[in-house]
């Protein structure tokens, strides 16, 4: 599975006038662009995190753990915000705080509440879980081998490896990232940081 990424690179048409002027007076445009990209990355990462949390019911701490950045270098003027493609158990979206915790210390899986298992995948949209199209019967809790608490359902037909239980997964941070990354104005952030980095380097070269 490929991890989604948001790249911050040089849009020559939008910044060429500033770069041309900077180079005309002896500035190092490569250095200015690298500084600008790397200053943009943490701002873009914060914006991505906020956008994902509007899309999915996930805490800021968890989103931060799933996002990282790759800085630009002098030889590669592209930086990126990356999201881990690892799946996310549907139990992480439970409306019960104890259920959605990362680990459990139970000998037996909890019983399904009388009204069914409730999840909140999108903020403020709580639903009773109906299960998967591949499954049959009501979903139930299951303690997984790594001591995670998952939600499972019996399969209508055995899985690819013969398994008769289907572990249910919800959207991951990376899936939320794919849905929202076009809404993050990284280009505008980059242009602001580029002008700031040009100004900074000019002050170093020609101090007042």
C-alpha positions in Angstrom: 0.0 0.0 0.0 1.4 3.4 -1.0 1.4 6.1 1.6 -0.2 9.3 0.4 1.9 12.4 0.4 1.4 16.1 0.0 4.3 17.6 -1.9 5.5 21.2 -1.6 7.7 22.2 -4.6 8.4 25.1 -6.8 5.7 26.6 -9.0 7.9 28.5 -11.4 5.1 30.7 -12.8 4.0 31.9 -9.4 7.4 32.8 -8.0 9.6 33.3 -11.0 9.6 37.2 -10.8 10.7 37.1 -7.1 13.4 34.5 -7.9 14.6 36.3 -11.0 15.0 39.6 -9.0 16.7 37.8 -6.2 19.2 36.1 -8.5 19.8 39.4 -10.4 21.2 40.9 -7.2 23.3 37.9 -6.4 21.0 35.8 -4.2 21.1 32.1 -3.9 17.7 31.1 -5.1 18.2 27.3 -4.4 18.9 28.1 -0.8 15.9 30.4 -0.5 13.6 27.8 -2.0 14.9 25.0 0.2 14.4 27.2 3.3 10.9 28.2 2.2 9.8 24.6 1.6 11.2 23.4 4.9 9.5 26.3 6.7 6.2 25.4 5.0 6.2 21.7 5.9 5.3 22.0 9.6 2.6 24.5 8.8 1.2 22.3 6.1 1.4 19.3 8.5 -0.7 21.2 11.0 -3.2 22.1 8.4 -3.5 18.5 7.1 -4.0 17.4 10.7 -6.8 19.8 11.2 -8.5 18.9 7.9 -8.3 15.1 8.7 -9.9 15.7 12.1 -12.8 17.4 10.4 -13.2 14.4 8.2 -12.7 11.7 10.8 -13.3 11.3 14.5 -9.6 11.1 15.5 -7.6 12.9 18.1 -4.9 15.4 17.2 -2.3 13.2 19.0 -3.1 10.1 16.9 -3.0 12.1 13.6 0.4 13.6 14.5 1.7 10.1 15.1 0.6 9.0 11.6 2.1 12.1 9.8 5.7 12.9 9.1 7.6 15.2 6.8 10.4 14.7 4.3 12.5 17.9 4.0 13.8 19.4 0.8 17.5 19.4 0.1 19.7 21.5 -2.2 19.7 18.7 -4.7 16.0 17.9 -4.4 13.8 21.0 -4.0 10.7 19.0 -3.0 9.4 18.5 0.5 6.4 16.4 1.5 4.0 15.6 4.3 3.4 11.9 4.4 0.8 9.7 6.0 1.3 6.1 7.2 -0.9 3.8 5.2 -1.5 1.4 8.2 -5.1 0.4 8.6 -7.3 1.5 11.6 -9.5 -0.9 13.5 -13.2 0.1 13.4 -13.2 -0.3 17.2 -11.1 2.9 17.3 -14.2 4.7 16.3 -16.4 3.3 19.1 -18.5 5.8 21.0 -17.4 4.0 24.2 -14.1 5.5 25.5 -13.0 2.1 27.0 -13.6 0.3 23.7 -11.7 2.7 21.5 -8.6 2.6 23.7 -5.5 1.2 22.0 -5.1 -1.9 24.3 -7.3 -3.9 26.6 -6.6 -6.0 29.6 -9.6 -8.3 29.5 -9.8 -12.1 29.6 -13.0 -12.0 27.5 -14.3 -9.7 24.9 -17.1 -7.3 26.1 -20.7 -8.2 25.3 -22.5 -6.3 22.6 -24.8 -3.6 24.1 -28.5 -4.1 23.8 -28.8 -1.4 21.2 -25.9 -2.7 19.1 -22.3 -1.4 18.7 -22.2 2.3 18.1 -19.4 4.0 16.2 -18.6 7.6 15.2 -16.4 7.7 12.1 -17.3 11.2 11.1 -17.5 13.8 13.8 -21.0 14.2 15.3 -22.4 11.3 13.1 -23.0 8.4 15.5 -24.4 5.2 14.0 -25.3 1.7 15.0 -22.8 -0.6 13.2 -24.5 -2.7 10.6 -21.4 -4.7 9.5 -19.9 -5.6 6.2 -21.5 -6.7 2.9 -19.2 -9.7 3.1 -20.4 -10.6 6.6 -23.5 -12.1 8.1 -25.1 -11.6 11.5 -24.5 -8.8 13.9 -20.9 -7.6 14.6 -19.3 -8.5 17.9 -16.2 -7.7 19.9 -13.1 -9.9 19.6 -9.8 -9.8 21.4 -7.1 -10.0 18.7 -3.8 -11.8 19.1 -1.9 -8.6 19.8 -4.3 -7.8 22.6 -6.1 -5.2 20.6 -9.9 -5.2 20.9 -11.5 -5.4 17.5 -14.9 -5.7 16.0 -15.6 -8.8 13.9 -18.3 -10.4 11.9 -18.9 -13.9 10.6 -18.2 -14.1 6.8 -20.8 -15.3 4.4 -18.1 -17.2 2.6 -14.6 -18.1 3.9 -11.9 -15.5 3.3 -8.9 -15.9 0.9 -7.0 -17.9 3.6 -10.0 -19.8 4.7 -10.9 -17.6 7.7 -14.5 -17.4 8.7 -14.2 -14.2 10.7 -13.8 -10.7 9.1 -12.1 -8.1 11.3 -13.8 -4.7 10.5 -11.7 -1.7 9.7 -12.6 2.0 9.5 -10.9 4.8 7.5 -7.2 5.3 8.4 -5.4 8.6 8.7 -4.0 8.1 5.3 -7.5 7.6 3.8 -8.7 10.8 5.5 -5.5 12.5 4.2 -6.4 11.5 0.6 -9.8 13.1 0.9 -8.6 16.4 2.3 -5.2 17.1 0.9 -6.4 19.2 -2.0 -8.1 21.5 0.5 -4.7 22.5 2.1 -3.4 25.7 0.5 0.3 24.6 0.6 1.1 26.7 -2.5 0.0 29.9 -0.7 1.9 28.9 2.4 5.0 28.3 0.3 4.9 31.6 -1.4 4.6 33.5 1.9 7.6 31.6 3.3 9.6 32.1 0.1 9.3 35.9 0.3 10.2 35.7 3.9 13.3 33.5 3.2 14.4 35.9 0.4 14.1 38.8 2.7 16.1 36.9 5.4 18.9 36.0 3.0 19.0 39.6 1.7 19.4 41.0 5.2 22.3 38.5 5.8 24.0 39.5 2.5 23.3 43.3 2.8 22.8 44.1 6.5 21.4 47.5 7.2 
